[in-house]
């Protein structure tokens, strides 16, 4: 009975940990920058530098999500503002080598053992930066990443809003 109870408790804890996890974020600011209330901002997207494998609608959804979030908390959107929110997306291939060091046999799961098997996994990065045009300085920046098929991938507008909110809530 104790083994079943411990397994049940572990399963519940694992489930809650998986449901409450957040995506990778990296934040940095200049002089502990805080966005003041009623700030006027503009949005800038890097559509020209978008990688081929990225959907152009994706970056437009991310820009709309940033605009909706900031206007929702009381800031003002204008196309010619001093504060510019730069939304940029890029991709990078992560190289993984599968050395099979834990397997003892030369055949595993119907394929031959290859000591130098290399896989590439595309990772996508979203950087949101707040830049002051007058001083030409970046005041705040946030970075997050996801993989294709991840639950954090911004495939539609609600998922994009969730990812952008995860970054901008730290302002």
N, C-alpha and C positions, 0 to 999 in steps of 0.2 A: 504494500500500500504506500509506503514511503517513497518508493521509486516512481510510482505513478504521480504522486502529489508533487514531487520535485520536478518531474518532467513538465507537468501542467503549469507550475509556477514559472519555470524557465521559459516555456512557450509564450505565456502571457507577457513576461518582461521583454522578450525578444520582439514580440509584435508591437508593443508600445514604443520601444526604442526605434523600430523601423518606421513607424508612423510619425514620430515626432522629430525625425532627423531633418536637418536643413542642408541646403547645398553649400558647396565650398564658397567662401567669401573672403576677400582680402580688401581691406580698407586703408586709406591714407588721407591725411588732411594737412593743410598748411595752417599753422598757428591755431589749432583746434577750431577750425572753421565750423560755424553753425549757420544754417540758412535762416535768415530773419523772417518773421511773419510778413505777409503781403509783399514778398519779393517778386519782382518782374523778371521773367526768364524767357528764353527762346530755346528751341530744340534744333540740334544739328545731327544729321545721320551720315554715316559713311557709306552711302550706296555705291559710290564709284569704286571703292576699294573692297567691296564685298567678294568673298571667295565664290568660285563657280558652284560649289556644292551647296551653298546656302541659298535658301529661297528669299527673293527680295521682299516678299510680303512679310516675312519674319521680322526684318529690321523695321519695317513700317509699323508692325504691331508693337514692337518694343518701344518705338518712339511715341506711339499713341498711349501706351501703358504708362510711360514716364510722365507724359503731359496730363493724363487723367489723374494719376496719383498726386502730382504736385498741385494741380488746380483743386483737387478734392480736399486738400489740407489747408487751402486758403491762399495759395500763391497765384500770381496773375501771369497768363501767357500772352506775349506779344512777339511778333516776328523780328522786331528791331529792338531787342533788349540788351542791356549791358552784360547780364549773366547768361551764359550759353551752356546748355546741357548737351554735352557731346555723347552720343550713343554710338558705339562702334562694336562690330562683331567680326571675329576672325576665326580661322580654324588652324589646327596643327595636328599632324599625325604623331601619335605616341607609339613608339616601337616597343614591342614586348617579345622577348625570346622565351621559348618554351623548351627548357632543357631536360625535362622528364627525369629529374634527379630522384624522384620518389618512386619510380617504377623500376622493376627488376627485370622485366622480360623485353626482348627485342620487338615484340608485337603487342600493341596496346589498342584496344577498341578498333580492331580491324584495319589498322594502318601501321606501317613499319616505323620503328623508332628512328627519329631523325634528330641528332644531337644539336643541330643548328636551325631548328624551325623558328622562323621569325614572323610575327603577325604585326600589322599596323592597325591601330584603332584611332579613328578621327575624334578629336576633342574640339569643342567649340567654346569660345571665350566671349563674354560680354563685358565690356568696360563702359561704365558711366562716369563721366567727369564733369565737374562744374568749373567753368573757366570764366574769368573776368576779362572781357574784351579790352577795357580801358587800360588795365595794367599788363595785359597779355601774360597772365599767370594762371595756372591751374590751382584752384582752391581746395577741391575735394575730389577723390576718385575712389571707385569701387570696382572690384573685379569678381566675376563668378564664372564657372565653367560647367559644362555638361557634355554627355556623350549622346550619340544618336540612339534613340529608343529609351532614353532615361526618363524617369518620371518628372524630372525638372526641365526637360526640353520644352521650350516655348512654342509648341506646335500651333496653338490657336491663341486668341486674344486673352481669355481667362488665365491660361498658363503663363503667358507673357506678363500679365499684370502681377501674378504671384511672384515671378522671378524678379521683376523690377522692384516690387514692393519690399522684397527681402533685402535688396541693396539700399534702397532709399529710406527705409525706416531708420537707418543708422545715421541719418543726417542730423 
